[in-house]
Amino acid sequence: MIEEWNLPKDLVLLDGDGHTWIALDYSDRKVEPSVVLLESESNTCITLAKNFEDFIALIKPYDEVFDEDDELREP
């Protein structure tokens, strides 16, 4: 997928659809990569977490984020 979508070689793709990817980014370090959101068309890269452990800590159960009408809860 990295070659097909012409993405940087130092990524390990976790999920995506070709246009947007969540990936482990090994470009700055070889241990504990950051977790990034990559927009392949605009070549934009946003750091979501400094490592995978911090990324997992950000994940919340659905009912903590959305109410019973599937509306986003206010923080």
PQR file of N, CA, C, O and H, with PARSE charges and radii, in Angstrom:
ATOM      1  N   MET A   1       0.816  -1.189   0.000 -0.4000 1.5000
ATOM      2  CA  MET A   1       0.000   0.000   0.000 -0.0000 2.0000
ATOM      3  C   MET A   1       0.866   1.263   0.000  0.5500 1.7000
ATOM      4  O   MET A   1       0.509   2.274  -0.604 -0.5500 1.4000
ATOM      5  N   ILE A   2       2.004   1.188   0.684 -0.4000 1.5000
ATOM      6  CA  ILE A   2       2.888   2.351   0.730 -0.0000 2.0000
ATOM      7  C   ILE A   2       3.374   2.708  -0.675  0.5500 1.7000
ATOM      8  O   ILE A   2       3.376   3.879  -1.053 -0.5500 1.4000
ATOM      9  H   ILE A   2       2.295   0.367   1.175  0.4000 1.0000
ATOM     10  N   GLU A   3       3.779   1.716  -1.437 -0.4000 1.5000
ATOM     11  CA  GLU A   3       4.221   1.978  -2.806 -0.0000 2.0000
ATOM     12  C   GLU A   3       3.061   2.406  -3.690  0.5500 1.7000
ATOM     13  O   GLU A   3       3.197   3.328  -4.494 -0.5500 1.4000
ATOM     14  H   GLU A   3       3.777   0.764  -1.130  0.4000 1.0000
ATOM     15  N   GLU A   4       1.919   1.739  -3.545 -0.4000 1.5000
ATOM     16  CA  GLU A   4       0.751   2.039  -4.378 -0.0000 2.0000
ATOM     17  C   GLU A   4       0.285   3.481  -4.202  0.5500 1.7000
ATOM     18  O   GLU A   4      -0.085   4.144  -5.171 -0.5500 1.4000
ATOM     19  H   GLU A   4       1.809   0.990  -2.893  0.4000 1.0000
ATOM     20  N   TRP A   5       0.304   3.966  -2.954 -0.4000 1.5000
ATOM     21  CA  TRP A   5      -0.179   5.323  -2.666 -0.0000 2.0000
ATOM     22  C   TRP A   5       0.964   6.333  -2.549  0.5500 1.7000
ATOM     23  O   TRP A   5       0.739   7.488  -2.187 -0.5500 1.4000
ATOM     24  H   TRP A   5       0.604   3.428  -2.166  0.4000 1.0000
ATOM     25  N   ASN A   6       2.185   5.900  -2.854 -0.4000 1.5000
ATOM     26  CA  ASN A   6       3.355   6.773  -2.832 -0.0000 2.0000
ATOM     27  C   ASN A   6       3.521   7.467  -1.478  0.5500 1.7000
ATOM     28  O   ASN A   6       3.672   8.687  -1.404 -0.5500 1.4000
ATOM     29  H   ASN A   6       2.368   4.961  -3.148  0.4000 1.0000
ATOM     30  N   LEU A   7       3.490   6.667  -0.411 -0.4000 1.5000
ATOM     31  CA  LEU A   7       3.614   7.163   0.959 -0.0000 2.0000
ATOM     32  C   LEU A   7       5.060   7.040   1.429  0.5500 1.7000
ATOM     33  O   LEU A   7       5.835   6.273   0.857 -0.5500 1.4000
ATOM     34  H   LEU A   7       3.367   5.676  -0.471  0.4000 1.0000
ATOM     35  N   PRO A   8       5.428   7.793   2.471 -0.5600 1.5000
ATOM     36  CA  PRO A   8       6.793   7.673   3.004  0.2800 2.0000
ATOM     37  C   PRO A   8       7.110   6.241   3.432  0.5500 1.7000
ATOM     38  O   PRO A   8       6.235   5.527   3.921 -0.5500 1.4000
ATOM     39  N   LYS A   9       8.332   5.834   3.250 -0.4000 1.5000
ATOM     40  CA  LYS A   9       8.752   4.452   3.509 -0.0000 2.0000
ATOM     41  C   LYS A   9       8.856   4.103   4.988  0.5500 1.7000
ATOM     42  O   LYS A   9       8.846   2.923   5.338 -0.5500 1.4000
ATOM     43  H   LYS A   9       9.043   6.414   2.852  0.4000 1.0000
ATOM     44  N   ASP A  10       8.955   5.107   5.873 -0.4000 1.5000
ATOM     45  CA  ASP A  10       9.142   4.856   7.303 -0.0000 2.0000
ATOM     46  C   ASP A  10       7.825   4.721   8.067  0.5500 1.7000
ATOM     47  O   ASP A  10       7.803   4.898   9.285 -0.5500 1.4000
ATOM     48  H   ASP A  10       8.963   6.066   5.589  0.4000 1.0000
ATOM     49  N   LEU A  11       6.740   4.416   7.382 -0.4000 1.5000
ATOM     50  CA  LEU A  11       5.442   4.254   8.021 -0.0000 2.0000
ATOM     51  C   LEU A  11       5.054   2.792   8.099  0.5500 1.7000
ATOM     52  O   LEU A  11       5.401   1.993   7.229 -0.5500 1.4000
ATOM     53  H   LEU A  11       6.758   4.273   6.393  0.4000 1.0000
ATOM     54  N   VAL A  12       4.324   2.453   9.159 -0.4000 1.5000
ATOM     55  CA  VAL A  12       3.643   1.167   9.251 -0.0000 2.0000
ATOM     56  C   VAL A  12       2.158   1.514   9.312  0.5500 1.7000
ATOM     57  O   VAL A  12       1.679   2.066  10.303 -0.5500 1.4000
ATOM     58  H   VAL A  12       4.042   3.102   9.865  0.4000 1.0000
ATOM     59  N   LEU A  13       1.444   1.189   8.256 -0.4000 1.5000
ATOM     60  CA  LEU A  13       0.036   1.558   8.151 -0.0000 2.0000
ATOM     61  C   LEU A  13      -0.814   0.698   9.072  0.5500 1.7000
ATOM     62  O   LEU A  13      -0.692  -0.527   9.082 -0.5500 1.4000
ATOM     63  H   LEU A  13       1.832   0.741   7.451  0.4000 1.0000
ATOM     64  N   LEU A  14      -1.676   1.349   9.846 -0.4000 1.5000
ATOM     65  CA  LEU A  14      -2.594   0.639  10.738 -0.0000 2.0000
ATOM     66  C   LEU A  14      -3.984   0.553  10.130  0.5500 1.7000
ATOM     67  O   LEU A  14      -4.641  -0.484  10.219 -0.5500 1.4000
ATOM     68  H   LEU A  14      -1.775   2.344   9.837  0.4000 1.0000
ATOM     69  N   ASP A  15      -4.435   1.643   9.511 -0.4000 1.5000
ATOM     70  CA  ASP A  15      -5.768   1.682   8.918 -0.0000 2.0000
ATOM     71  C   ASP A  15      -5.817   2.839   7.939  0.5500 1.7000
ATOM     72  O   ASP A  15      -5.099   3.827   8.089 -0.5500 1.4000
ATOM     73  H   ASP A  15      -3.901   2.486   9.438  0.4000 1.0000
ATOM     74  N   GLY A  16      -6.660   2.707   6.948 -0.4000 1.5000
ATOM     75  CA  GLY A  16      -6.816   3.789   5.998 -0.0000 2.0000
ATOM     76  C   GLY A  16      -7.615   3.369   4.790  0.5500 1.7000
ATOM     77  O   GLY A  16      -7.980   2.204   4.629 -0.5500 1.4000
ATOM     78  H   GLY A  16      -7.243   1.903   6.826  0.4000 1.0000
ATOM     79  N   ASP A  17      -7.881   4.356   3.936 -0.4000 1.5000
ATOM     80  CA  ASP A  17      -8.690   4.097   2.753 -0.0000 2.0000
ATOM     81  C   ASP A  17      -8.007   4.556   1.469  0.5500 1.7000
ATOM     82  O   ASP A  17      -8.634   4.588   0.410 -0.5500 1.4000
ATOM     83  H   ASP A  17      -7.585   5.302   4.067  0.4000 1.0000
ATOM     84  N   GLY A  18      -6.750   4.906   1.553 -0.4000 1.5000
ATOM     85  CA  GLY A  18      -6.027   5.386   0.380 -0.0000 2.0000
ATOM     86  C   GLY A  18      -5.832   6.885   0.416  0.5500 1.7000
ATOM     87  O   GLY A  18      -4.807   7.391  -0.043 -0.5500 1.4000
ATOM     88  H   GLY A  18      -6.240   4.880   2.413  0.4000 1.0000
ATOM     89  N   HIS A  19      -6.792   7.593   0.948 -0.4000 1.5000
ATOM     90  CA  HIS A  19      -6.691   9.047   1.019 -0.0000 2.0000
ATOM     91  C   HIS A  19      -6.239   9.506   2.401  0.5500 1.7000
ATOM     92  O   HIS A  19      -5.515  10.492   2.532 -0.5500 1.4000
ATOM     93  H   HIS A  19      -7.624   7.182   1.320  0.4000 1.0000
ATOM     94  N   THR A  20      -6.675   8.778   3.436 -0.4000 1.5000
ATOM     95  CA  THR A  20      -6.346   9.105   4.818 -0.0000 2.0000
ATOM     96  C   THR A  20      -5.870   7.833   5.508  0.5500 1.7000
ATOM     97  O   THR A  20      -6.464   6.766   5.356 -0.5500 1.4000
ATOM     98  H   THR A  20      -7.264   7.976   3.331  0.4000 1.0000
ATOM     99  N   TRP A  21      -4.779   7.967   6.275 -0.4000 1.5000
ATOM    100  CA  TRP A  21      -4.180   6.805   6.941 -0.0000 2.0000
ATOM    101  C   TRP A  21      -3.851   7.119   8.394  0.5500 1.7000
ATOM    102  O   TRP A  21      -3.482   8.246   8.723 -0.5500 1.4000
ATOM    103  H   TRP A  21      -4.296   8.834   6.399  0.4000 1.0000
ATOM    104  N   ILE A  22      -3.985   6.126   9.255 -0.4000 1.5000
ATOM    105  CA  ILE A  22      -3.415   6.166  10.594 -0.0000 2.0000
ATOM    106  C   ILE A  22      -2.226   5.219  10.542  0.5500 1.7000
ATOM    107  O   ILE A  22      -2.343   4.079  10.091 -0.5500 1.4000
ATOM    108  H   ILE A  22      -4.285   5.211   8.987  0.4000 1.0000
ATOM    109  N   ALA A  23      -1.079   5.706  11.009 -0.4000 1.5000
ATOM    110  CA  ALA A  23       0.151   4.927  10.854 -0.0000 2.0000
ATOM    111  C   ALA A  23       1.111   5.159  12.008  0.5500 1.7000
ATOM    112  O   ALA A  23       1.043   6.169  12.709 -0.5500 1.4000
ATOM    113  H   ALA A  23      -0.985   6.631  11.375  0.4000 1.0000
ATOM    114  N   LEU A  24       2.008   4.193  12.184 -0.4000 1.5000
ATOM    115  CA  LEU A  24       3.146   4.362  13.077 -0.0000 2.0000
ATOM    116  C   LEU A  24       4.249   5.014  12.245  0.5500 1.7000
ATOM    117  O   LEU A  24       4.573   4.545  11.154 -0.5500 1.4000
ATOM    118  H   LEU A  24       2.063   3.373  11.614  0.4000 1.0000
ATOM    119  N   ASP A  25       4.813   6.083  12.761 -0.4000 1.5000
ATOM    120  CA  ASP A  25       5.825   6.842  12.020 -0.0000 2.0000
ATOM    121  C   ASP A  25       7.206   6.606  12.624  0.5500 1.7000
ATOM    122  O   ASP A  25       7.509   7.082  13.719 -0.5500 1.4000
ATOM    123  H   ASP A  25       4.550   6.464  13.648  0.4000 1.0000
ATOM    124  N   TYR A  26       8.032   5.869  11.898 -0.4000 1.5000
ATOM    125  CA  TYR A  26       9.390   5.545  12.334 -0.0000 2.0000
ATOM    126  C   TYR A  26      10.434   6.507  11.748  0.5500 1.7000
ATOM    127  O   TYR A  26      11.631   6.234  11.843 -0.5500 1.4000
ATOM    128  H   TYR A  26       7.786   5.482  11.009  0.4000 1.0000
ATOM    129  N   SER A  27      10.014   7.608  11.155 -0.4000 1.5000
ATOM    130  CA  SER A  27      10.968   8.481  10.471 -0.0000 2.0000
ATOM    131  C   SER A  27      11.925   9.187  11.431  0.5500 1.7000
ATOM    132  O   SER A  27      13.077   9.437  11.076 -0.5500 1.4000
ATOM    133  H   SER A  27       9.042   7.829  11.077  0.4000 1.0000
ATOM    134  N   ASP A  28      11.466   9.513  12.639 -0.4000 1.5000
ATOM    135  CA  ASP A  28      12.322  10.219  13.594 -0.0000 2.0000
ATOM    136  C   ASP A  28      13.013   9.304  14.588  0.5500 1.7000
ATOM    137  O   ASP A  28      14.034   9.674  15.167 -0.5500 1.4000
ATOM    138  H   ASP A  28      10.530   9.310  12.927  0.4000 1.0000
ATOM    139  N   ARG A  29      12.469   8.117  14.791 -0.4000 1.5000
ATOM    140  CA  ARG A  29      13.057   7.199  15.776 -0.0000 2.0000
ATOM    141  C   ARG A  29      12.744   5.759  15.393  0.5500 1.7000
ATOM    142  O   ARG A  29      11.751   5.480  14.721 -0.5500 1.4000
ATOM    143  H   ARG A  29      11.639   7.816  14.320  0.4000 1.0000
ATOM    144  N   LYS A  30      13.586   4.878  15.821 -0.4000 1.5000
ATOM    145  CA  LYS A  30      13.436   3.460  15.468 -0.0000 2.0000
ATOM    146  C   LYS A  30      12.738   2.667  16.568  0.5500 1.7000
ATOM    147  O   LYS A  30      12.365   1.514  16.353 -0.5500 1.4000
ATOM    148  H   LYS A  30      14.393   5.105  16.367  0.4000 1.0000
ATOM    149  N   VAL A  31      12.556   3.273  17.752 -0.4000 1.5000
ATOM    150  CA  VAL A  31      11.861   2.642  18.871 -0.0000 2.0000
ATOM    151  C   VAL A  31      10.730   3.585  19.294  0.5500 1.7000
ATOM    152  O   VAL A  31      10.898   4.804  19.258 -0.5500 1.4000
ATOM    153  H   VAL A  31      12.859   4.209  17.927  0.4000 1.0000
ATOM    154  N   GLU A  32       9.618   3.048  19.681 -0.4000 1.5000
ATOM    155  CA  GLU A  32       8.445   3.828  20.094 -0.0000 2.0000
ATOM    156  C   GLU A  32       8.072   4.905  19.082  0.5500 1.7000
ATOM    157  O   GLU A  32       8.211   6.095  19.362 -0.5500 1.4000
ATOM    158  H   GLU A  32       9.481   2.058  19.710  0.4000 1.0000
ATOM    159  N   PRO A  33       7.603   4.496  17.915 -0.5600 1.5000
ATOM    160  CA  PRO A  33       7.228   5.475  16.884  0.2800 2.0000
ATOM    161  C   PRO A  33       6.003   6.283  17.309  0.5500 1.7000
ATOM    162  O   PRO A  33       5.197   5.824  18.119 -0.5500 1.4000
ATOM    163  N   SER A  34       5.875   7.467  16.766 -0.4000 1.5000
ATOM    164  CA  SER A  34       4.675   8.260  17.005 -0.0000 2.0000
ATOM    165  C   SER A  34       3.533   7.692  16.154  0.5500 1.7000
ATOM    166  O   SER A  34       3.760   6.956  15.194 -0.5500 1.4000
ATOM    167  H   SER A  34       6.530   7.840  16.108  0.4000 1.0000
ATOM    168  N   VAL A  35       2.313   8.049  16.530 -0.4000 1.5000
ATOM    169  CA  VAL A  35       1.128   7.655  15.766 -0.0000 2.0000
ATOM    170  C   VAL A  35       0.648   8.898  15.034  0.5500 1.7000
ATOM    171  O   VAL A  35       0.428   9.941  15.648 -0.5500 1.4000
ATOM    172  H   VAL A  35       2.129   8.647  17.310  0.4000 1.0000
ATOM    173  N   VAL A  36       0.484   8.786  13.719 -0.4000 1.5000
ATOM    174  CA  VAL A  36       0.142   9.939  12.899 -0.0000 2.0000
ATOM    175  C   VAL A  36      -1.101   9.682  12.060  0.5500 1.7000
ATOM    176  O   VAL A  36      -1.476   8.542  11.784 -0.5500 1.4000
ATOM    177  H   VAL A  36       0.663   7.938  13.220  0.4000 1.0000
ATOM    178  N   LEU A  37      -1.718  10.776  11.670 -0.4000 1.5000
ATOM    179  CA  LEU A  37      -2.801  10.773  10.694 -0.0000 2.0000
ATOM    180  C   LEU A  37      -2.230  11.404   9.442  0.5500 1.7000
ATOM    181  O   LEU A  37      -1.771  12.546   9.477 -0.5500 1.4000
ATOM    182  H   LEU A  37      -1.414  11.702  11.894  0.4000 1.0000
ATOM    183  N   LEU A  38      -2.250  10.680   8.340 -0.4000 1.5000
ATOM    184  CA  LEU A  38      -1.646  11.142   7.102 -0.0000 2.0000
ATOM    185  C   LEU A  38      -2.731  11.326   6.051  0.5500 1.7000
ATOM    186  O   LEU A  38      -3.501  10.410   5.766 -0.5500 1.4000
ATOM    187  H   LEU A  38      -2.623   9.753   8.311  0.4000 1.0000
ATOM    188  N   GLU A  39      -2.777  12.509   5.489 -0.4000 1.5000
ATOM    189  CA  GLU A  39      -3.673  12.809   4.374 -0.0000 2.0000
ATOM    190  C   GLU A  39      -2.822  12.726   3.113  0.5500 1.7000
ATOM    191  O   GLU A  39      -1.995  13.602   2.860 -0.5500 1.4000
ATOM    192  H   GLU A  39      -2.151  13.254   5.720  0.4000 1.0000
ATOM    193  N   SER A  40      -3.022  11.669   2.320 -0.4000 1.5000
ATOM    194  CA  SER A  40      -2.103  11.402   1.212 -0.0000 2.0000
ATOM    195  C   SER A  40      -2.231  12.407   0.068  0.5500 1.7000
ATOM    196  O   SER A  40      -1.232  12.703  -0.587 -0.5500 1.4000
ATOM    197  H   SER A  40      -3.693  10.957   2.525  0.4000 1.0000
ATOM    198  N   GLU A  41      -3.415  12.938  -0.190 -0.4000 1.5000
ATOM    199  CA  GLU A  41      -3.570  13.863  -1.313 -0.0000 2.0000
ATOM    200  C   GLU A  41      -2.902  15.206  -1.051  0.5500 1.7000
ATOM    201  O   GLU A  41      -2.284  15.774  -1.951 -0.5500 1.4000
ATOM    202  H   GLU A  41      -4.226  12.697   0.343  0.4000 1.0000
ATOM    203  N   SER A  42      -3.020  15.722   0.177 -0.4000 1.5000
ATOM    204  CA  SER A  42      -2.407  17.019   0.505 -0.0000 2.0000
ATOM    205  C   SER A  42      -1.033  16.849   1.139  0.5500 1.7000
ATOM    206  O   SER A  42      -0.336  17.833   1.390 -0.5500 1.4000
ATOM    207  H   SER A  42      -3.522  15.260   0.909  0.4000 1.0000
ATOM    208  N   ASN A  43      -0.645  15.614   1.396 -0.4000 1.5000
ATOM    209  CA  ASN A  43       0.640  15.296   2.030 -0.0000 2.0000
ATOM    210  C   ASN A  43       0.751  15.938   3.414  0.5500 1.7000
ATOM    211  O   ASN A  43       1.828  16.366   3.828 -0.5500 1.4000
ATOM    212  H   ASN A  43      -1.211  14.815   1.192  0.4000 1.0000
ATOM    213  N   THR A  44      -0.388  15.996   4.127 -0.4000 1.5000
ATOM    214  CA  THR A  44      -0.437  16.542   5.480 -0.0000 2.0000
ATOM    215  C   THR A  44      -0.284  15.409   6.475  0.5500 1.7000
ATOM    216  O   THR A  44      -0.893  14.350   6.323 -0.5500 1.4000
ATOM    217  H   THR A  44      -1.263  15.648   3.790  0.4000 1.0000
ATOM    218  N   CYS A  45       0.542  15.638   7.507 -0.4000 1.5000
ATOM    219  CA  CYS A  45       0.779  14.639   8.534 -0.0000 2.0000
ATOM    220  C   CYS A  45       0.567  15.282   9.898  0.5500 1.7000
ATOM    221  O   CYS A  45       1.233  16.262  10.233 -0.5500 1.4000
ATOM    222  H   CYS A  45       1.037  16.498   7.630  0.4000 1.0000
ATOM    223  N   ILE A  46      -0.361  14.737  10.691 -0.4000 1.5000
ATOM    224  CA  ILE A  46      -0.678  15.255  12.019 -0.0000 2.0000
ATOM    225  C   ILE A  46      -0.316  14.191  13.039  0.5500 1.7000
ATOM    226  O   ILE A  46      -0.733  13.040  12.913 -0.5500 1.4000
ATOM    227  H   ILE A  46      -0.902  13.941  10.419  0.4000 1.0000
ATOM    228  N   THR A  47       0.455  14.567  14.045 -0.4000 1.5000
ATOM    229  CA  THR A  47       0.800  13.627  15.110 -0.0000 2.0000
ATOM    230  C   THR A  47      -0.385  13.488  16.049  0.5500 1.7000
ATOM    231  O   THR A  47      -0.851  14.475  16.620 -0.5500 1.4000
ATOM    232  H   THR A  47       0.794  15.502  14.147  0.4000 1.0000
ATOM    233  N   LEU A  48      -0.874  12.261  16.210 -0.4000 1.5000
ATOM    234  CA  LEU A  48      -1.985  11.986  17.113 -0.0000 2.0000
ATOM    235  C   LEU A  48      -1.498  11.674  18.519  0.5500 1.7000
ATOM    236  O   LEU A  48      -2.152  12.032  19.499 -0.5500 1.4000
ATOM    237  H   LEU A  48      -0.495  11.459  15.746  0.4000 1.0000
ATOM    238  N   ALA A  49      -0.355  11.011  18.622 -0.4000 1.5000
ATOM    239  CA  ALA A  49       0.210  10.648  19.930 -0.0000 2.0000
ATOM    240  C   ALA A  49       1.704  10.413  19.760  0.5500 1.7000
ATOM    241  O   ALA A  49       2.174  10.044  18.684 -0.5500 1.4000
ATOM    242  H   ALA A  49       0.176  10.721  17.826  0.4000 1.0000
ATOM    243  N   LYS A  50       2.449  10.639  20.862 -0.4000 1.5000
ATOM    244  CA  LYS A  50       3.910  10.489  20.775 -0.0000 2.0000
ATOM    245  C   LYS A  50       4.342   9.034  20.690  0.5500 1.7000
ATOM    246  O   LYS A  50       5.461   8.746  20.265 -0.5500 1.4000
ATOM    247  H   LYS A  50       2.067  10.939  21.736  0.4000 1.0000
ATOM    248  N   ASN A  51       3.451   8.092  21.098 -0.4000 1.5000
ATOM    249  CA  ASN A  51       3.744   6.664  20.953 -0.0000 2.0000
ATOM    250  C   ASN A  51       2.427   5.882  20.972  0.5500 1.7000
ATOM    251  O   ASN A  51       1.365   6.459  21.204 -0.5500 1.4000
ATOM    252  H   ASN A  51       2.543   8.327  21.444  0.4000 1.0000
ATOM    253  N   PHE A  52       2.499   4.587  20.733 -0.4000 1.5000
ATOM    254  CA  PHE A  52       1.290   3.773  20.624 -0.0000 2.0000
ATOM    255  C   PHE A  52       0.550   3.676  21.958  0.5500 1.7000
ATOM    256  O   PHE A  52      -0.681   3.671  21.984 -0.5500 1.4000
ATOM    257  H   PHE A  52       3.362   4.119  20.545  0.4000 1.0000
ATOM    258  N   GLU A  53       1.286   3.600  23.054 -0.4000 1.5000
ATOM    259  CA  GLU A  53       0.657   3.518  24.372 -0.0000 2.0000
ATOM    260  C   GLU A  53      -0.195   4.767  24.643  0.5500 1.7000
ATOM    261  O   GLU A  53      -1.312   4.655  25.148 -0.5500 1.4000
ATOM    262  H   GLU A  53       2.286   3.604  23.032  0.4000 1.0000
ATOM    263  N   ASP A  54       0.320   5.935  24.316 -0.4000 1.5000
ATOM    264  CA  ASP A  54      -0.447   7.172  24.490 -0.0000 2.0000
ATOM    265  C   ASP A  54      -1.656   7.209  23.557  0.5500 1.7000
ATOM    266  O   ASP A  54      -2.713   7.723  23.923 -0.5500 1.4000
ATOM    267  H   ASP A  54       1.228   6.026  23.906  0.4000 1.0000
ATOM    268  N   PHE A  55      -1.496   6.666  22.362 -0.4000 1.5000
ATOM    269  CA  PHE A  55      -2.607   6.602  21.411 -0.0000 2.0000
ATOM    270  C   PHE A  55      -3.740   5.741  21.963  0.5500 1.7000
ATOM    271  O   PHE A  55      -4.904   6.139  21.908 -0.5500 1.4000
ATOM    272  H   PHE A  55      -0.637   6.248  22.065  0.4000 1.0000
ATOM    273  N   ILE A  56      -3.411   4.573  22.491 -0.4000 1.5000
ATOM    274  CA  ILE A  56      -4.422   3.676  23.063 -0.0000 2.0000
ATOM    275  C   ILE A  56      -5.124   4.350  24.236  0.5500 1.7000
ATOM    276  O   ILE A  56      -6.329   4.174  24.414 -0.5500 1.4000
ATOM    277  H   ILE A  56      -2.466   4.249  22.536  0.4000 1.0000
ATOM    278  N   ALA A  57      -4.395   5.114  25.033 -0.4000 1.5000
ATOM    279  CA  ALA A  57      -4.986   5.811  26.184 -0.0000 2.0000
ATOM    280  C   ALA A  57      -6.014   6.860  25.754  0.5500 1.7000
ATOM    281  O   ALA A  57      -6.883   7.233  26.541 -0.5500 1.4000
ATOM    282  H   ALA A  57      -3.416   5.257  24.888  0.4000 1.0000
ATOM    283  N   LEU A  58      -5.918   7.335  24.510 -0.4000 1.5000
ATOM    284  CA  LEU A  58      -6.872   8.319  23.998 -0.0000 2.0000
ATOM    285  C   LEU A  58      -8.213   7.700  23.599  0.5500 1.7000
ATOM    286  O   LEU A  58      -9.216   8.405  23.479 -0.5500 1.4000
ATOM    287  H   LEU A  58      -5.212   7.032  23.871  0.4000 1.0000
ATOM    288  N   ILE A  59      -8.228   6.400  23.397 -0.4000 1.5000
ATOM    289  CA  ILE A  59      -9.448   5.727  22.927 -0.0000 2.0000
ATOM    290  C   ILE A  59     -10.456   5.643  24.060  0.5500 1.7000
ATOM    291  O   ILE A  59     -10.134   5.214  25.168 -0.5500 1.4000
ATOM    292  H   ILE A  59      -7.414   5.827  23.495  0.4000 1.0000
ATOM    293  N   LYS A  60     -11.667   6.055  23.768 -0.4000 1.5000
ATOM    294  CA  LYS A  60     -12.749   6.062  24.754 -0.0000 2.0000
ATOM    295  C   LYS A  60     -13.878   5.146  24.277  0.5500 1.7000
ATOM    296  O   LYS A  60     -14.077   4.987  23.072 -0.5500 1.4000
ATOM    297  H   LYS A  60     -11.928   6.403  22.868  0.4000 1.0000
ATOM    298  N   PRO A  61     -14.617   4.544  25.212 -0.5600 1.5000
ATOM    299  CA  PRO A  61     -15.789   3.760  24.827  0.2800 2.0000
ATOM    300  C   PRO A  61     -16.811   4.649  24.100  0.5500 1.7000
ATOM    301  O   PRO A  61     -16.923   5.842  24.382 -0.5500 1.4000
ATOM    302  N   TYR A  62     -17.529   4.063  23.191 -0.4000 1.5000
ATOM    303  CA  TYR A  62     -18.496   4.792  22.369 -0.0000 2.0000
ATOM    304  C   TYR A  62     -19.460   5.615  23.213  0.5500 1.7000
ATOM    305  O   TYR A  62     -19.735   6.770  22.886 -0.5500 1.4000
ATOM    306  H   TYR A  62     -17.438   3.094  22.962  0.4000 1.0000
ATOM    307  N   ASP A  63     -19.978   5.033  24.298 -0.4000 1.5000
ATOM    308  CA  ASP A  63     -20.984   5.734  25.095 -0.0000 2.0000
ATOM    309  C   ASP A  63     -20.405   6.888  25.916  0.5500 1.7000
ATOM    310  O   ASP A  63     -21.165   7.679  26.475 -0.5500 1.4000
ATOM    311  H   ASP A  63     -19.755   4.095  24.564  0.4000 1.0000
ATOM    312  N   GLU A  64     -19.089   6.999  26.001 -0.4000 1.5000
ATOM    313  CA  GLU A  64     -18.484   8.165  26.640 -0.0000 2.0000
ATOM    314  C   GLU A  64     -18.337   9.324  25.662  0.5500 1.7000
ATOM    315  O   GLU A  64     -18.178  10.472  26.076 -0.5500 1.4000
ATOM    316  H   GLU A  64     -18.472   6.356  25.547  0.4000 1.0000
ATOM    317  N   VAL A  65     -18.391   9.029  24.370 -0.4000 1.5000
ATOM    318  CA  VAL A  65     -18.200  10.045  23.341 -0.0000 2.0000
ATOM    319  C   VAL A  65     -19.535  10.477  22.731  0.5500 1.7000
ATOM    320  O   VAL A  65     -19.723  11.652  22.416 -0.5500 1.4000
ATOM    321  H   VAL A  65     -18.520   8.096  24.033  0.4000 1.0000
ATOM    322  N   PHE A  66     -20.471   9.519  22.564 -0.4000 1.5000
ATOM    323  CA  PHE A  66     -21.763   9.796  21.941 -0.0000 2.0000
ATOM    324  C   PHE A  66     -22.895   9.491  22.910  0.5500 1.7000
ATOM    325  O   PHE A  66     -22.784   8.593  23.744 -0.5500 1.4000
ATOM    326  H   PHE A  66     -20.318   8.564  22.821  0.4000 1.0000
ATOM    327  N   ASP A  67     -23.993  10.248  22.795 -0.4000 1.5000
ATOM    328  CA  ASP A  67     -25.152   9.973  23.638 -0.0000 2.0000
ATOM    329  C   ASP A  67     -26.052   8.940  22.953  0.5500 1.7000
ATOM    330  O   ASP A  67     -25.700   8.410  21.900 -0.5500 1.4000
ATOM    331  H   ASP A  67     -24.083  10.977  22.117  0.4000 1.0000
ATOM    332  N   GLU A  68     -27.210   8.656  23.550 -0.4000 1.5000
ATOM    333  CA  GLU A  68     -28.089   7.601  23.024 -0.0000 2.0000
ATOM    334  C   GLU A  68     -28.665   7.931  21.645  0.5500 1.7000
ATOM    335  O   GLU A  68     -29.157   7.030  20.965 -0.5500 1.4000
ATOM    336  H   GLU A  68     -27.497   9.086  24.405  0.4000 1.0000
ATOM    337  N   ASP A  69     -28.618   9.195  21.213 -0.4000 1.5000
ATOM    338  CA  ASP A  69     -29.088   9.580  19.894 -0.0000 2.0000
ATOM    339  C   ASP A  69     -27.943   9.700  18.884  0.5500 1.7000
ATOM    340  O   ASP A  69     -28.101  10.303  17.822 -0.5500 1.4000
ATOM    341  H   ASP A  69     -28.218   9.926  21.766  0.4000 1.0000
ATOM    342  N   ASP A  70     -26.797   9.122  19.225 -0.4000 1.5000
ATOM    343  CA  ASP A  70     -25.596   9.167  18.394 -0.0000 2.0000
ATOM    344  C   ASP A  70     -25.104  10.591  18.140  0.5500 1.7000
ATOM    345  O   ASP A  70     -24.483  10.870  17.114 -0.5500 1.4000
ATOM    346  H   ASP A  70     -26.669   8.632  20.088  0.4000 1.0000
ATOM    347  N   GLU A  71     -25.386  11.482  19.079 -0.4000 1.5000
ATOM    348  CA  GLU A  71     -24.901  12.857  19.017 -0.0000 2.0000
ATOM    349  C   GLU A  71     -23.611  12.962  19.831  0.5500 1.7000
ATOM    350  O   GLU A  71     -23.498  12.348  20.891 -0.5500 1.4000
ATOM    351  H   GLU A  71     -25.890  11.255  19.912  0.4000 1.0000
ATOM    352  N   LEU A  72     -22.663  13.716  19.354 -0.4000 1.5000
ATOM    353  CA  LEU A  72     -21.391  13.897  20.044 -0.0000 2.0000
ATOM    354  C   LEU A  72     -21.625  14.629  21.358  0.5500 1.7000
ATOM    355  O   LEU A  72     -22.245  15.692  21.390 -0.5500 1.4000
ATOM    356  H   LEU A  72     -22.754  14.215  18.492  0.4000 1.0000
ATOM    357  N   ARG A  73     -21.121  14.044  22.440 -0.4000 1.5000
ATOM    358  CA  ARG A  73     -21.233  14.685  23.741 -0.0000 2.0000
ATOM    359  C   ARG A  73     -20.300  15.886  23.827  0.5500 1.7000
ATOM    360  O   ARG A  73     -19.222  15.886  23.233 -0.5500 1.4000
ATOM    361  H   ARG A  73     -20.618  13.181  22.414  0.4000 1.0000
ATOM    362  N   GLU A  74     -20.710  16.892  24.554 -0.4000 1.5000
ATOM    363  CA  GLU A  74     -19.848  18.058  24.788 -0.0000 2.0000
ATOM    364  C   GLU A  74     -18.738  17.641  25.757  0.5500 1.7000
ATOM    365  O   GLU A  74     -18.995  16.905  26.709 -0.5500 1.4000
ATOM    366  H   GLU A  74     -21.586  16.893  25.037  0.4000 1.0000
ATOM    367  N   PRO A  75     -17.506  18.105  25.522 -0.5600 1.5000
ATOM    368  CA  PRO A  75     -16.395  17.735  26.426  0.2800 2.0000
ATOM    369  C   PRO A  75     -16.543  18.330  27.805  0.5500 1.7000
ATOM    370  O   PRO A  75     -15.692  18.108  28.668 -0.5500 1.4000
TER
END
